[in-house]
Amino acid sequence: MNFIFTPTEAAALVQVPAKRVYKEIEYAVITSNANPPRLTFAALVYLKALREVDFTFSVDFRTHLYSRLVDAMTNRTTQLEIARYFVLQLDSISNDLSELIARFNRWKNSLGINPAIMGGETVFPGSRLTVRHIGMMLERGESKEVIKEDYPYLSDEDLEFALLYVRAYPVIGRPKNNKILN
């Protein structure tokens, strides 16, 4: 995959806090020559593997692991042995992430953005319901059942990806103010 991801997109896709991704960049475990930083698919595989393993490793070990993982993926290796009994199934992680990214991108492409509707906020197709509204409800802990009661036309995928969307694309800066001040 030749996709490039922002740190917040990467964090959302692999379900880790954005702070963890930024720490990996800060400690130069994950390298990025871009400013602001951009991450490769290999970085997502690395982050997902770390999340799944759920061990705490030193910065030196993580740096070495990331380097070996990038080499393995470049050479299309399906497994990466980390220790005698510890093997990462790179093909499984890659396939899972590839499928998720493809589904998310298809879903995103179906959304609407129109400056005349909800101030240009991203909305679900054929509605005035913003993706951010639903995603924030889920972020605050509202149950999917309650949301589907109020918005029965939303699919399970809509709910899954609305939460991913608000995590991947947080609102930055001050809120819009369309009022003219005198």
N, C-alpha and C positions, 0 to 999 in steps of 0.2 A: 504494500500500500504506500502511496506517495502523498498521503494526506499530511497536513501540518496542523497542529493544534495549539491553541493558547493554553497557558497553565490552568485557567479555570475550566476550559472545555475538557482538558485531560482529567482534571480532578473529578468533574461530574461524570464522565464516561466510565471511570474506574472506581467511582464511589469512595474517594478518599477526600479528606479536607484539602482545600486549596492551599492552606498553609503548609501542608506536608510537601506538596509539589514545589512550592516556592523554596522550601528549605533544601530540597534535593538540588535545585538550581543554584541556590546560594552557596552550598557546600561543594559545588562543581562536580557532583555525582552525575547529574544529567547536564550535558553541555549544550549550550545554545549560543550561536554567534549573532543571533538577531537581537535587536533592541526595539521593542519589548521582546522577551523570549518567546520562541516558538519551538514546539516539541514534535518529534517524529513519532511514527507508529511504534517504533522500537521502544521509545520512552514510555508509551502507554502499556506495552507488554511488560516492561520492567515494573512499572507502578502497580499493575494488576497482580503480578507475581508477588510483590512485597505485601500487598494487601491480603492475598490468599494465604501466604506463609505465616504472617502475623508473628514474626520473630523480630527482635531488635538486633540489628547488626551495626557494627562500627562504620564510620564514614569511609574508611579505607576499604573495608570489605564490600560495601555497597558500590563504591567507585569501581572496584575490580569486577564485581558482579555485572554492573551495567556494561562495562567494556566487553566482557566475555559474551554477554547477551547480544549486543550489537553485532559482534563478529559472527556469532552463531546464526543470527537472522540474515546477515549478509550472505553467508554461505548456505543458507536454506537448511540449516540443521534443525531437526524436529525436537531434539531433546538437549538439555544442558545439564550436565552433572555438576552439582555444586559441592557435594561431599559424598562420601561413600554410599550413603543411603538416601541422599537428597538429590532428586532429579526433577528439573522443571520440564514440563511437557509444553514446549514452545508452540507446537502446532495447535494444541487445544486452546491455549490462551489466545493465540492469533486468530483462530477461527471464531471463537466466541466474540472477541472484540470487533472483528470484521463484520460479523453479522449484526451486532448491535449498532455499529456506525452506519451501516447500509440502511437498516430499518429507521434509525433516527433521521438520517438525511432524507429518506423518502417522506417521512412524516413531516419534517420541517418544510419540504418543498410543497406540501399540500396546504400550508397555512396562508393566510391572507395578510397583506400589509397595504393599507390604503390611507393616505393622509386625511381623507374625508371621514374615515371610520375610526372612532376612538383615538383620535389624535395621532394616527399612524402606528399605534401599538399593534403588535402581532396578534391576530385573532384566529379562532377556529374557522374552518371553511363555512361560508354561508351564515355567519353569525356576527354579533357584536361582542361576543364573549372573548376577553383577552386570555391568551395563554398564561401570561404572568399572573393574572388573578387566580386562576385554578392552581398554578404551580405554587403560589404563595400560600394558598389555603392548605395544600398538602405539606408544605414546608413547616407550617405552624402546627401540623398534627391532625388536621381534619381527616376523617376517614373517607375512603373512596366510596363507601356505600352512601354516606350523607351527600357527597358531591353528586353522585349519579342520581340520587333522588331529585335534586334540584336541576340537574342538567342531564336528563336521560339519554340525550343524543351523543354524549361523549363515550368513546370506547375505552376499554382498559388500556390500550396503547396510548390514547390521548392523555390519560392520567399519568401513566408511567413516564411519558416523555415531557409532559408539562413540568413535572418536578425536575427532570434532568435539564430542561431548558432554562429554568430560573437559576439553577446552580451554575450552568455553563455560561450564561449571559446575564450576570448581575447588573442591576441598575448602577450606573456610575455617575457621580456628579450630583448637582442639585436637581430637584424636581422641576419639570417644565412649568413655566408660568406664562400663560397666554394672555394675561391681563395687561393692559396698558396703564402704567402708573403716571399720574399727573404730578 
